[in-house]
Amino acid sequence: MTKPPMTTTTTSTSPQPASGGEFDLIRRHFVRPHTWGAHVVDGPGDDCALLAHTPNTLLAVSTDLLVAGRHFFTNTDPTRLGHKSLAVNLSDLAAMGATPRSFTLSLALPALDDDWLAQFSNGLFALAAKQRCSLVGGDTTRGPLTIGITVMGEVPAQQALKRSGAQVGDVVFVSGALGEAAWALDVLNDKPVACGIREQSTPQQWQQALDRLEQPSPRNELGLAVIGIATSAIDVSDGLAGDLLHILNASGAGASINVDALPCASALSTAPADYRRQCCAAGGDDYELLMTAPPDNIALMHKAALSCGVAITPIGRIHAEAGLVWTDAFGRNLTTTFQAFDHFLPHL
């Protein structure tokens, strides 16, 4: 989940009057035909959605809650917010190697704002169409702006990429680049080091970082491509350090990770080492895939990633001794520990 902004701002969109009420709102903004949804027997408009289950597959289900002022700034562009609300859920399906099928949406709204809803739903449905994932139901109510999505996918029986599959000797891989979203959030929160890097970055570098924070791209194609090749996977949402620990704990193993091998955004490549390492190892909001695979499958992993147009980087190894060991580029053990985000733990 997203690290909370340290400050929030008021929404820049003023409420617009709209006819009707809750059900008219749903009809105007969230009921659309889905030509890719053959599995949807009955969608929005009845007491329950009716979905056809594909034989010899397992149903993969995940849910995320986004709260204004906690997970996103209240003046975030609503089109981007619609995209991200679904993307963070699709990322969980990617980590399991599941094909997206359907999702539900629950919205708490402080007011009925037609313009905001039109933009939000456009961003939501653009990503849904790209991933062929149908909105099949949900709920709306009045309250502080809160977005809840439950996403459903299918994965072949016995082939789900679970956290518990890492084996001693496996190579640890991460997709894409890390740290951009954390840096962008720090800039928006006026953190001095981050703002200094912003002053030295190009407009393109800054826009790319902002895009990673507000409009992430879930790695669903990669998750499907590494089924049968990777032994475990998780998406990097709260920070690589904490998310890797989930794999290690579930697998009963440990790992050694070269923090300087973590792929970082170009704007962070010349940043102070401590700050770069913190963003990449613990920043969160990356929505990349963290995966393990046997050494014999290294070439297959790279081939799978290449087929999806995504780079993957080997960053360490799984070992038998419990715990997570961090090293630098010279192989020296670091005493530094990286704390991933947790909603109920204090953060500096």
N, C-alpha and C positions, 0 to 999 in steps of 0.2 A: 504494500500500500504506500501511498504518497506520504513523504514527510510533511508535517504540518507547517504552513507558513507562520513565521513569528509575528507577523502583523497582517491585518486584513483591511480591505477597503470596501466602500459601499458600491453597490452595483451601479453601472453607468447607464443601464436601461430602465426607463421609467415604465411602470405598469400601464398597459393599454386596455381599454374596456373591451369586453368580448361578450357576445350573446351566449345564452345557455349557461351551463355549469360544468360539472365534472365530466359527465358523459359526452357532452358536446366537445369538450376539450380533447378527450380521447379520440373521438371520431375525426376531428379536424387534423390532429397532429400525429396520431400513432396507429391509425388503421390504414394499411396500405397493402396492395396485392403483392404476393411474393411468388414469382414464377419458379424460384428455386426450392420452394418449400413443399415438395410432393409428400413428405412425411407428415405434414400438418393436416390432419383430418378435419379438425375444427379449431380455429384460432380465436382471436379476440371477439367477444360478443356473446359468449355463453359463460356458464358458471366455471367451467374448467376448459383448458385446452386439451384436445385429443391428438396424441402424437403416435405415429406408427413406429414401432421399434424394429430395427434391422436385425435379422437373425445372425447369430454368432458374433455379436458385438456386446460390449458393456456400455452402459450409460455413464458418462462422466459429467458431474455436476459441480459447479463452483459458484460462489456468491461473493460480492464485494459491496461495501457501503461507502459512499463518498459524501462527506459532510462539509458544507460551506464554512470557510474559516478554519477548517481543520485539515482537509485534504486538498483544497483549492481556494484561491483568492475569489472573493465574491464578484469581482469584476472580470473574471476570466471570460474570454470570448465564448459565447454559448455554443457555437458550431464546434469549436475545439473541445469544449467540455462534453458535448454529446459523443464525439469520437472517443475521447479518453475513457469515458464511463464504460463503454463497451470493450475498449481495447484492454483494460486491466483485467477483465474477466476472460477474454479470449486468450490472453497470455497464460492463464492457468491451464486452459485446455492444451495449449502448445506444449507446456511442460509435461503433459501426460501422453502426448502423441495422439490426441483425440481430434477428430474432425468436427468443427462447429456445426450445430444443427439449429438450435432454437435458444431464445432467451426471454425472460420476463423482465419487466421494468416497473419499479415502484418509485413514485415521485412525491415528495412533500414540497409544496410550493408556498412561499409567503403571500403571493398574490397571483391572480390569473393574468399573465402577461403574454399575449398572443405573439408579439414580435420575438420575444426571447424563446418561446416554445417552438416557433417555426425554425429558428436557427439551430436550436438544440437538436430537434428531431432530424433536421437535414444532416447534421454531422453524425448523428447516431446511425441513420439509415444508410448513409454513404459507406460506412465501414461494414455494416451488416450485409449490404449487397455485395461488397468485395469478398466477404468471407462466406456468402450464401447462408446466412444465419437469420432465421425468421423470428420476429417478435410475435409471441403467441399469447401474451396476457400481462397482467400486472395490476397496479392500483395507484390511485392518486388521493392526496389529502392536503389540507392546509397546514402549514407549519414551517419551521426553519428549513431553508433549502437543503434537501437531502435526496441523494440518488442511490437507489438500491437495484442492482441487477443480478439475476441468477441466470447463468448460462449453462446450456446442456450440449453435450457432444457425444460422439460414439468412437470407441476404440476397439479394434479386434480383440476378442477374448484372449487372455493370457499374454497380451503384447503391450499393455500399458507401461509407460515409463514411470516407474515408482521411485520414490526417494530411497527406498530400502535396497536398491539393487547394486550399489557400488561395491566393487571387489578390490581386495588388496592388489596393488600393482597397476590398477587403472590409471589412465591419464585423465586429468581434469581439464576440461575445455570451457571456454566462454565465447559466446557469439558477439559480433559487433564490437562496439566501443562503449566504454563506461565513463561515468563522471559528468557528462554534459548536463543532465537534468539537475543534479545536485549543485553544480556551479550556477546554473541559471536561477535556481531557487535562492541561493545565497546572494546573488546580485539583486534580485527582487526584494530581498530582505536587508539590503544595504550593508552586507558584510564587507569590511574594508579590503581584505585580500582578494575576494571575488571581484569586487568593483575595480580593483587595480588591474586584474587580468582582463576585465571587460574593456578597459581603456586601451589596452594593447592589442585587442583582438580585432579582426575584420568584421564588417557588417554581416558577411556570410557565416562566419563562425558563430557569432552571437545568435543569428536567426536559427541556425541549426540546433543550437543548445536550447533555445526557447521552444522549438518544435519538439525536441525530445521530451521536454517537461510537459508540454500542454497537448501534444498530439503524437504519442508514442506508437510505434509499429510493432504489434505482437508478432512473434516468430512462429506462426502456425505452420507454415510450409516446412520450416526446418524441423519442427517437432515430428511431423509426419515422416520426413525423409530419414530420420535417424532411428526409427523403430527397427528393432532387430540388430542395430549396430551399437547404440549406446546402452549402458547398463542402468543408468539412472539419470534423472533430470529434475530441475526446478527452475522457475523463472526468478530473475533477480528483480525483486520489487522493494524489499526493505534494506537492501545492501548485500553485496556478495558475501561478506564475512558472516553475517547471520544466516543467510539462506544456505550457504555451504554447510553450516553447522547442522541444519535440518537433515541434509543428506547423510552427514557423518553419524549423527545420533540414530537415525533410522537404520543405517547400514551397520552399526556397531564397528566403526572404523575411524581412522584419523587421516589427516592430510598434511602435506607440506606445500605451501603456495609461495611463489615468487611474486611479491607485491609489485616489483618493477616490471614484471612481464604482463601485468594487466593492461589490455589495450585501452588507450585513453584517446579522447578527442584531441584534435590538433591544437586547439586553443589552450589545452591543459599541458601539452607536452613540454612547454618551457616554464610552467608554473613552479613555485617552490615545491620541493619534493614532498614535504609533509602534507601540504594542502592537496597536491595531486593524488597522493596515496590515499588520503582520507576520502576524497570524492569517489575514487575508483573502487576502493575496498568496502566503503560503508555508506556511500551517499544515497543509494537507492533510487527508485523511479526509473531504472534503466529498462526494465522489461525485456532484457536479453535472456538467453537460455544458458544455464550452467549445467554442464553434462559431464558424465564419466564414461570411459570406454576402454576396453583392453588395448594394450600396445599394438596388438596385431590388427586392430581396426582403425588405426590412425589414418591410413590412406583412405579408407572407406568413409570416415567422418568428414575428411576434407572434401571428398568427392560429393557427398550428400550436401554439404554446405554450399559448394560451388554451384550445384544444380538449383539452389534456391537464391543465388546471388548474394549470399551472406558470408562474411569472413568468420572463421573461428580461430581461436588462439589457445594453444596448450599453455597452462599456467601452473601446473603442479602435478602431484601424484597422490594416490590413496595409499596409506600404509596401515599396518595392523595396530600400532599404538594409538590409543585414543587421544584426541586433542587436535587442535589446528596450529601448526607451526608456520610462522611467516619468515621468509628470507628476503634478502635484497638481491640485486643483480649479480653480486659476487658470491652468492650462496651463504652469506653470513646470516645467522639467526638474528631476528629482531625481537626486542623486548616489548615493542609497541603492540598493543591490542586494538582492534577496531570494533567499535560498538555499532551494530546495525540498529535501525529504528525499531522502537517498540512503543506503542501508544500509551502504555502504563508504566514506563520507566522514565526517569528524568534524563533530559538531554541538555548539553551545554548550548 
